Amino acid sequence: MKNFFSTAIFIFLTSTIVFAQQHRIDSLLKVLPTIEDEKQRIDLLNALAFQYTILSPNDAEKFANDAAVKARGTSYKKGLAESLKILGILHYVRNEYSVAVEYCYQSLKLYEEISDPSGKAKVLNNLALIFSKQNQFDKAREFSEQSLKLKRTIGDSLGVSNSLLLLSEYYRNAKNFAKALELCKESLSRLQQLKYEGGLSHVYLAMGEVYSDQDNYTLASSYYKDAIRYAKISSDNMQVIAANNKLGQLFLNSQQFDSAYYYLRATIALAKKRNNRAQEMEALKFLSIYFEKQGNLDSALYFTRQVSDLERVIFENERREQIATIQMLYDYQQKEQELGFQRKIVKRQYIAIGGVSLILILAVMLGFKFYALNKTNHQAKEALMKLNIEINRMNENLEMKVQERTEEIAQQNQKLIEYAFFTAHEVRGPLARILGLVELARIKELMDDREEILERLQEAAQELDEIIRIINRKLEGSRNK
C-alpha cells in the first residue's frame, strides 16, 4: 500500500463523531430493538455501521446495507445518503476505488437533492481522498477545496480541520512541504482549540509523513509515536497499525534494524488481529526487505512467499467482493428501475383517481342540478295541474253561465216575441180606433157628433194607456228577473 496516511485518515474525515467505543456500540445495539419509527431506526443502523467501520468492516457493511434497503423502501433520502457514504468508506478501505467512487457520487447526489451542505462537504472530502490515493492529485485538490469552502461557509470548525489535513496531503505529494506543514499546523491548532483528541493522531501522522519525505527521521519518528499514543487513546486501531507500519519503514530506511523489526512485527500482529490483510501484506513486504538487508535470505524468501500467498488471498477476496458488489449495484439499479416504474404507475393511478374524483364531483353536481330541475318540474307540474283544474272549473262555470245566459236570452226573445205579438194585436186595436176617430173629427159634416167622437176617443186613449202600462209592467218584471 503506497499511502498509509490516506487510508488511516479516511474514516476520521468522514464524520465529526468520536471514534467508536465498544460500550457505545453495545448501547446502540440495546436501543435498536426498541425503535419503532422507521427513520430513527435507519439513522441508528447508520450510526452502528459507522461505529463498526474500524472494529468490524463486515458488520459495518451489513448494517449499512440494511439501512440502505430500509431507506429506499421509505424514500428517506438523508438516511440513504448516509448509508451510501459509509459503504463508500468501506470499499475505499478495501482498495475498491471505482466502487467507492460510485457510492460517493450517489451519496453526493442525494445530499444535493436534500440541500445538506454538511453531508455534501463530507462526501467531497471522501472523493478527494480516493482520487489522491489513485494519484489523481488535481481532482483530489478540486474536491478538497470545494469541501473546505463549504465547511467554512457553514461554520464547521472540525470539518475545516479535516479538510485542511486532506489538502496538506495534496501539497505533500506535490513536494510543497512548507505548504503541507502549514496546513497541518492550522488543522492541529483547530483540534487543540476544540479539545478533540480523536483527530490529533491523524495530524501527527500527517506531519510525520511530511518530515519522512524530507528524510528528517528524528522529527518523523517523534510525530509517528505521538500518532500512536493518541490513536490508542481514541481506540483507533487502524491508525495504530498505520503509525507502527510507518515507524517500521522509517527505521528500516534509517538502518535502525532492531527498531524496524519491532514495529513491523507489531504491525503484522495488529493487522492479523483486526483482519486487515492489506496492511499485514505491506508490513510483510518490508519485513522481507529487512531480512534481505540482514543477509538472512531464507527468512526473506519465507516472508516473500507469505506476501505472495496473502496477495493471492486478498485478490480472491477482492474478486469475490467485487462480484458481490457488482451484483449489488446491478440489484440496486434494478430496484431503482423498478421503483421508477412503480412511481410512474402510482403517478398514473393518482391521475386516474383525480380524473375519477373529478367525474364523481361533476356527477354529484349534475345530480343536484337534475334533482333541482326535477323538483322545479314537479312543482311546475303541480301548478299546471292546479291551473288545469281551475281552468276546467272555470270552463264548467262558463258553460253554466253560457247556458244560463242562453236560457235568459231565449226567455227574453220569447218575451220580445210575446211583446211584439201583444203590441201587434193589443196596441194596434186602440191605436186604430184613435186614428179612425181623429179622421171622423175632421169631417165637417159630423160636427154635431163631435162630443160622441171625443168620448170614444177618450175611451180608446184610456184603453191604449192601460195596454202601455201592462207592457211596462211586463218589461219591469223581466228586468227584475
C-alpha positions in Angstrom: 0.0 0.0 0.0 1.7 3.2 -1.2 0.0 5.7 1.1 -0.8 4.6 4.6 -1.6 8.1 5.6 -4.6 8.3 3.2 -6.0 5.1 4.4 -5.6 6.0 8.1 -7.3 9.4 8.0 -10.2 8.4 5.7 -12.7 7.5 8.5 -11.6 10.5 10.5 -12.5 12.7 7.6 -16.0 11.2 7.1 -17.6 12.3 10.4 -17.2 14.6 13.4 -18.3 11.8 15.7 -15.7 10.4 18.1 -14.4 7.0 17.1 -16.5 4.1 18.4 -16.0 2.6 21.7 -17.4 -0.9 22.5 -19.7 0.4 25.1 -21.1 2.9 22.6 -21.9 0.0 20.2 -23.4 -2.1 23.0 -25.7 0.8 24.0 -26.8 1.3 20.3 -27.5 -2.4 19.9 -29.7 -2.4 23.1 -31.6 0.6 21.8 -32.2 -0.7 18.3 -35.0 -3.2 19.1 -37.0 -0.5 20.9 -37.1 1.9 18.0 -40.4 1.9 16.1 -40.1 5.0 14.0 -38.6 3.8 10.7 -36.5 6.9 10.1 -35.0 6.8 13.6 -34.2 3.1 13.0 -32.4 3.9 9.8 -30.4 6.6 11.5 -29.4 4.2 14.3 -28.4 1.5 11.8 -26.2 4.0 10.0 -24.7 5.0 13.4 -23.9 1.4 14.1 -22.4 1.0 10.6 -20.1 3.9 11.2 -19.1 2.7 14.6 -18.2 -0.7 13.2 -16.1 0.7 10.3 -13.0 0.4 12.4 -13.8 -2.6 14.6 -15.5 -4.8 12.1 -15.9 -3.7 8.4 -18.1 -6.7 7.6 -20.6 -5.8 10.4 -20.4 -2.2 9.2 -21.3 -3.3 5.7 -24.2 -5.4 7.0 -25.7 -2.5 9.0 -25.1 0.0 6.2 -26.8 -2.3 3.6 -29.7 -2.9 5.9 -30.1 0.9 6.4 -29.9 1.5 2.7 -32.7 -1.1 1.9 -35.0 0.4 4.5 -34.2 4.0 3.4 -35.1 3.2 -0.2 -38.3 1.5 0.9 -39.4 4.6 2.9 -37.9 7.2 0.4 -35.8 8.6 3.2 -33.1 10.3 1.2 -31.0 11.5 4.1 -30.7 8.0 5.6 -29.9 6.6 2.1 -27.2 9.2 1.5 -25.5 8.4 4.8 -25.7 4.6 4.1 -24.1 5.1 0.7 -21.4 7.3 2.2 -20.5 4.6 4.7 -20.4 2.0 2.0 -18.1 4.2 0.1 -15.7 4.3 3.1 -15.7 0.5 3.4 -14.9 0.0 -0.3 -12.2 2.6 -0.1 -10.6 0.7 2.8 -10.7 -2.4 0.7 -8.9 -0.6 -2.1 -12.0 -0.9 -4.3 -11.7 2.6 -5.6 -14.1 2.6 -8.5 -16.9 1.1 -6.4 -16.1 3.6 -3.6 -16.3 6.5 -6.1 -19.7 5.2 -7.4 -21.1 5.1 -3.9 -19.7 8.6 -3.1 -21.3 10.1 -6.3 -24.7 8.5 -5.4 -24.4 9.9 -1.9 -23.3 13.3 -3.1 -26.3 13.5 -5.5 -28.8 12.7 -2.7 -27.2 15.3 -0.3 -27.5 17.9 -3.1 -31.2 17.0 -3.6 -32.0 17.5 0.1 -29.8 20.6 0.3 -27.5 19.2 3.1 -24.2 21.2 2.8 -22.6 19.3 5.8 -23.2 15.9 4.2 -22.1 17.1 0.8 -18.9 18.5 2.3 -18.0 15.2 3.9 -18.6 13.2 0.7 -16.5 15.8 -1.3 -13.7 15.1 1.2 -14.0 11.4 0.7 -13.8 11.8 -3.1 -10.7 14.0 -2.7 -9.1 11.2 -0.6 -10.0 8.5 -3.1 -8.6 10.4 -6.1 -5.5 11.2 -4.0 -5.0 7.5 -3.4 -5.2 6.9 -7.1 -2.6 9.7 -7.7 -5.2 11.9 -9.4 -4.0 14.9 -7.4 -5.7 17.6 -9.5 -9.1 16.1 -8.9 -8.2 15.5 -5.3 -7.3 19.1 -4.8 -10.5 20.3 -6.6 -12.8 18.2 -4.4 -10.8 19.1 -1.3 -11.1 22.8 -1.9 -14.8 22.5 -2.6 -15.3 20.7 0.7 -13.2 23.3 2.6 -15.2 26.1 1.2 -18.5 24.5 2.2 -17.3 23.8 5.7 -16.1 27.4 6.2 -19.5 28.6 5.0 -21.5 26.5 7.4 -19.0 27.2 10.3 -17.9 23.6 10.8 -14.6 24.1 12.6 -13.8 20.4 13.0 -14.8 19.9 9.3 -12.4 22.7 8.3 -9.6 21.0 10.3 -10.3 17.7 8.4 -10.3 19.4 5.0 -7.1 21.2 5.8 -5.5 17.9 6.7 -6.6 16.3 3.5 -5.4 19.3 1.4 -2.0 19.0 3.1 -1.8 15.5 1.6 -2.1 17.0 -1.9 0.7 19.5 -1.2 2.9 16.7 0.3 2.5 14.7 -2.9 3.3 17.8 -4.9 6.5 18.1 -2.9 5.4 21.5 -1.5 6.4 20.5 2.1 6.2 24.0 3.5 2.6 24.4 2.5 1.7 20.9 3.7 3.2 21.6 7.1 1.4 25.0 7.3 -2.0 23.3 6.7 -1.2 20.5 9.2 -0.3 23.0 11.9 -3.5 25.0 11.2 -5.5 21.8 11.5 -3.7 20.8 14.7 -4.4 24.3 16.2 -8.2 23.9 15.5 -8.3 20.5 17.0 -6.5 21.7 20.1 -8.9 24.6 20.5 -11.8 22.1 20.1 -10.1 19.7 22.6 -10.8 16.9 20.2 -8.2 14.3 20.8 -9.7 11.8 18.4 -8.2 13.7 15.4 -4.8 14.5 16.8 -3.3 11.1 15.8 -4.2 11.9 12.2 -2.5 15.3 12.2 0.6 13.9 13.9 0.8 11.0 11.3 0.5 13.6 8.5 3.2 15.7 9.9 5.4 12.6 10.3 4.8 11.8 6.6 5.9 15.3 5.6 9.2 15.0 7.6 9.8 11.5 6.5 9.6 12.6 2.8 12.3 15.2 3.7 14.4 12.4 5.3 14.1 14.1 8.7 13.8 10.8 10.5 14.1 12.2 14.0 11.1 14.5 13.8 9.2 12.0 11.7 9.6 9.2 14.3 8.6 11.7 17.1 5.4 12.6 15.3 4.7 8.9 14.4 5.0 8.0 18.1 2.6 10.8 19.1 0.2 9.5 16.5 0.3 6.0 18.1 -0.2 7.5 21.5 -3.3 9.5 20.6 -4.6 6.7 18.4 -4.6 4.3 21.4 -6.4 6.9 23.5 -9.2 7.1 20.9 -9.2 3.3 20.2 -8.3 4.0 16.6 -6.8 0.6 15.7 -6.3 1.4 12.1 -4.3 4.5 13.0 -2.2 2.5 15.4 -1.4 -0.1 12.7 -0.6 2.6 10.1 1.7 4.5 12.5 3.5 1.3 13.5 4.0 0.4 9.9 5.4 3.9 9.1 7.8 3.7 12.1 9.0 0.2 10.8 9.6 1.6 7.4 11.3 4.7 8.8 13.7 2.8 11.0 14.4 0.4 8.1 15.3 3.3 5.8 17.5 4.8 8.5 19.1 1.3 9.1 17.9 1.1 12.7 17.1 -2.6 12.1 16.1 -3.7 15.6 13.6 -0.9 15.9 12.4 -1.6 12.4 11.9 -5.3 13.2 10.0 -4.4 16.4 7.5 -2.1 14.7 7.0 -4.2 11.7 6.2 -7.3 13.8 3.8 -5.2 15.9 2.1 -4.0 12.7 1.7 -7.7 11.5 0.3 -8.8 14.8 -2.2 -5.9 15.0 -3.2 -6.3 11.3 -3.9 -10.0 11.8 -5.9 -9.3 14.9 -8.0 -6.8 13.1 -8.2 -8.9 9.9 -6.5 -6.1 7.9 -4.8 -8.1 5.2 -3.7 -5.2 3.1 -1.6 -3.6 5.9 -0.4 -7.0 7.0 0.9 -7.7 3.5 2.6 -4.3 3.4 4.4 -5.0 6.7 5.4 -8.4 5.4 7.0 -6.9 2.3 9.1 -4.6 4.5 10.0 -7.4 6.8 11.2 -9.4 3.8 13.4 -6.4 2.9 14.6 -6.3 6.5 15.8 -9.9 6.4 17.3 -9.3 2.9 19.3 -6.4 4.3 20.4 -8.6 7.2 21.6 -11.2 4.8 19.1 -13.8 6.0 17.8 -14.9 2.6 15.9 -17.9 3.8 13.7 -15.7 6.1 13.5 -13.1 3.3 12.2 -15.8 0.9 9.8 -17.1 3.6 8.2 -13.7 4.1 8.2 -13.1 0.4 6.2 -16.3 -0.1 3.9 -15.2 2.7 3.4 -11.9 0.9 2.6 -13.8 -2.3 0.1 -16.1 -0.5 -1.6 -13.2 1.2 -1.7 -11.3 -2.0 -3.5 -14.2 -3.7 -6.0 -14.4 -0.8 -6.6 -10.7 -1.0 -7.0 -10.9 -4.7 -9.5 -13.8 -4.4 -11.4 -11.9 -1.6 -11.4 -8.7 -3.6 -12.6 -10.5 -6.7 -15.5 -12.1 -4.7 -16.3 -8.8 -3.1 -16.2 -7.1 -6.5 -18.5 -9.7 -8.0 -20.8 -9.3 -5.0 -20.6 -5.5 -5.3 -21.3 -5.6 -9.0 -24.3 -7.9 -8.3 -25.4 -5.5 -5.5 -25.1 -2.5 -7.9 -27.0 -4.4 -10.5 -29.7 -5.2 -8.0 -29.7 -1.6 -6.9 -30.1 -0.4 -10.5 -32.9 -3.0 -11.0 -34.6 -1.8 -7.8 -34.2 1.8 -8.9 -35.7 1.0 -12.3 -38.5 -1.0 -10.6 -39.1 1.9 -8.3 -39.2 4.2 -11.3 -41.8 2.1 -12.9 -43.7 1.9 -9.6 -43.6 5.7 -9.3 -45.0 6.0 -12.9 -47.7 3.5 -12.1 -48.5 5.4 -8.9 -48.5 8.7 -10.8 -50.9 7.3 -13.3 -53.1 5.9 -10.5 -53.1 9.4 -8.9 -54.1 10.9 -12.3 -56.8 8.2 -12.7 -58.0 8.8 -9.2 -58.0 12.5 -9.8 -60.0 12.0 -13.0 -62.5 9.7 -11.4 -62.8 12.1 -8.5 -63.5 14.9 -10.9 -66.1 12.8 -12.7 -67.7 11.9 -9.4 -67.8 15.6 -8.3 -69.3 16.6 -11.7 -71.8 13.7 -11.4 -72.8 14.8 -7.9 -73.1 18.4 -9.2 -75.2 17.2 -12.1 -77.3 15.1 -9.8 -78.0 18.1 -7.6 -78.8 20.1 -10.7 -81.1 17.3 -12.0 -82.7 17.0 -8.6 -83.4 20.7 -8.5 -84.7 20.7 -12.1 -86.9 17.6 -11.3 -88.2 19.4 -8.1 -88.9 22.5 -10.2 -90.6 20.4 -12.9 -92.6 18.6 -10.2 -93.7 21.9 -8.7 -94.5 23.3 -12.2 -96.4 20.2 -13.0 -98.4 20.5 -9.7 -99.0 24.2 -10.5 -100.1 23.3 -14.1 -102.5 20.6 -12.7 -104.0 23.1 -10.4 -104.2 25.6 -13.2 -105.9 22.9 -15.4 -108.3 22.2 -12.6 -109.0 25.9 -12.2 -109.5 26.2 -16.0 -111.8 23.2 -16.1 -113.7 24.6 -13.2 -113.8 28.0 -15.0 -114.9 26.2 -18.1 -117.6 24.4 -16.3 -118.8 27.7 -14.7 -118.5 29.4 -18.1 -120.7 26.7 -19.7 -123.2 27.1 -16.9 -123.2 30.8 -17.4 -123.4 30.4 -21.2 -126.3 28.0 -20.7 -127.9 30.3 -18.2 -127.4 33.3 -20.5 -128.7 31.3 -23.4 -131.8 30.4 -21.5 -132.1 34.0 -20.3 -131.7 35.3 -23.9 -134.2 32.6 -25.0 -136.6 33.8 -22.4 -136.0 37.4 -23.4 -136.5 36.5 -27.0 -139.7 34.8 -26.1 -140.8 37.8 -24.2 -139.9 40.0 -27.1 -141.9 37.8 -29.3 -144.7 38.0 -26.9 -144.3 41.7 -26.7 -144.3 42.0 -30.4 -147.4 39.9 -30.6 -149.0 41.8 -27.9 -148.0 45.1 -29.5 -149.2 43.9 -32.8 -152.6 42.8 -31.5 -153.4 44.6 -28.3 -151.9 48.0 -29.1 -152.9 48.0 -32.7 -156.7 47.9 -31.9 -156.9 51.0 -29.7 -154.5 52.9 -31.8 -156.5 52.1 -34.9 -159.7 53.3 -33.2 -158.0 56.5 -32.2 -156.7 57.2 -35.7 -160.2 56.5 -37.1 -161.9 58.8 -34.6 -159.4 61.5 -35.4 -160.3 61.3 -39.0 -164.0 61.4 -38.2 -163.5 64.5 -36.2 -162.0 66.3 -39.2 -165.1 65.7 -41.2 -167.3 68.8 -41.1 -170.5 67.0 -41.7 -170.0 65.2 -38.4 -169.6 68.3 -36.3 -172.8 67.5 -34.4 -171.4 64.1 -33.4 -168.1 65.6 -32.1 -169.0 65.0 -28.4 -169.6 61.4 -29.0 -166.4 61.2 -31.0 -164.4 62.7 -28.2 -165.9 60.4 -25.7 -165.0 57.4 -27.8 -161.5 58.9 -28.5 -161.0 59.3 -24.7 -162.1 55.7 -24.2 -159.7 54.5 -26.9 -156.9 56.6 -25.4 -157.5 55.2 -21.9 -157.5 51.7 -23.3 -154.2 52.3 -25.1 -152.8 53.8 -21.9 -153.8 50.7 -20.0 -152.2 48.5 -22.6 -149.0 50.5 -22.4 -149.0 50.1 -18.6 -149.4 46.4 -18.9 -146.4 46.3 -21.3 -144.3 48.4 -18.9 -145.1 46.1 -16.0 -144.1 43.1 -18.1 -140.8 44.8 -19.1 -140.1 45.7 -15.5 -140.8 42.2 -14.4 -138.3 40.9 -17.0 -135.6 43.2 -15.7 -136.2 42.2 -12.1 -135.8 38.6 -13.2 
